[in-house]
Amino acid sequence: MATAAQPFIWGTGRRKTAVARVRIREGTGKFLVNDLEVDAYFVLEVQRNDVRAPLIRTEMSDRIDVFVNVKGSGKHGQAGAVVLGLARALKEHRSDLEPILRDHGFLTRDARMVERKKYGHKKARKSFQFSKR
């Protein structure tokens, strides 16, 4: 639980090259991402639904204030990082929520990254056109 010395509970989430630092505390349901409302920052409905999913599944959306700093990658990667960071912070806040978060896959780090480009190739796997003669 949050104490007077440390009012916020932290959670860090990563996805692709995005890093989200999530702070939560008891409150009224405020959700800020990089000092903007979540709906102003994530313009696509699927991203908005993704970042709110841990709060909705645990029924904490009107009892927790969420403050997120996120950087790197694109908006979809950032949304994935926010989900993981928020789930980790909720787990620290109330450990009885862990089974719900784990069952819905919010605590699982998505390890997929961009494959590096290899020499002698145009991209990671695409080669230059082969000419037999």
N, C-alpha and C positions, 0 to 999 in steps of 0.2 A: 504494500500500500504506500501511497505518497505520504511523506512526512513533512514537517515544517522546514527542516533543513534542505530537503530536496523535493520541491513541489512537482517537478516533472518526472515522468518515467520515459526513458529513452529506448528506441529500437532502431536498428540499422538494417536497411534492406538494399540488396544489390540485384541488378538484372542487366545482362549485356555489359555496357560500360556505365550504366546509371547507378548513382549512389544516392539513397534517400536517408536522411536523418530525421526520424519521427519522434516528436515529443507529445505525450498525452498527459492529461490531468482531468480530475473531476470537473464537470462543467455543464454547459447547456447544449452542446452539440455543434459548436463552432468548428469549421474545418478549413484551415488556411494552407495553401501550398505556395511557397515562395512569396509570402505576404499578399497573395490574391485568394479570393474565394475559390473553392475547388471547381465550381462550375465555370468560372472565368479562365482558370488555368487549363483544365482538360475540357476541350470544346466538343469532343466526340462522346456520344452517349455511352458507348461501350467502355470507354476509359473511366467515365464517371461512375458507372455501375461497378467496374472492377475495384476502384479504390474504396468505394463504400461497402463492398461485400463483407469484409471481416466485421465491421460494425453492425451490419444488418443481421448477419448470421448469429452473432452473439447477443443481439438485442441491446446494444450499448450506444446506439447512434445519438440518442438524446441525453445521455449522461456523461459523455466524454468530449472534451475539447481536444482537437488534433491540430498540431502545428508541424509543418513539413518543410524541410529544405532539401531540394533535389537538384542534381546537376548531372550532366553527361548524357550520352545516348540521345534517343528521340523520345517523343511523348509516350509511345507504347512501352518502351523499356523503362521509362520513368514511372509509369503507372504500375508496372510489375514490381519495381523496387519499393514503391510506396506501400503496396499490398503486403509485401514481406516484412517491411519495417513496422507497419501498423500491427500486424499479427504478433510479431515478437514483443512489441510494447504492451499489447493487451495481455499476452501470456505472463509478462512480468507483473502487470497490474493485478491480475487475478489468475492464479494458477489453475483454478477449476475450469477455465475456458479452453485450456490446451486441447482436450479431446475434440471439441467442436472445431477448433481451428485446424487441427491436424486432419480430421476427417474430410474437410473441404479443401485440403491441399494448400492452405495459406502459409503454412510453416515450412514448406518445401522450397529450397533454393533451386531455381531453374538454371542449370549449369551450361546451357547452350550458349556458345560464343561464336563470333565470326571466325571462320577458318582463315589462316594466314595465306597470303599469296606466295606461291612457289616460283623460284627462278625457272625460266624456260617456258612459263605459262603466262597467258594473258591475265587470268584471275587465279583463284585458289585451285580450280580444277580444269577450267577451260584452257585448251591449248591453242596455239596458232594453227592456221590452216595447213594441212599436210599436202605436199605435192609430190607425187611419185616420180614424175618426169619434169 
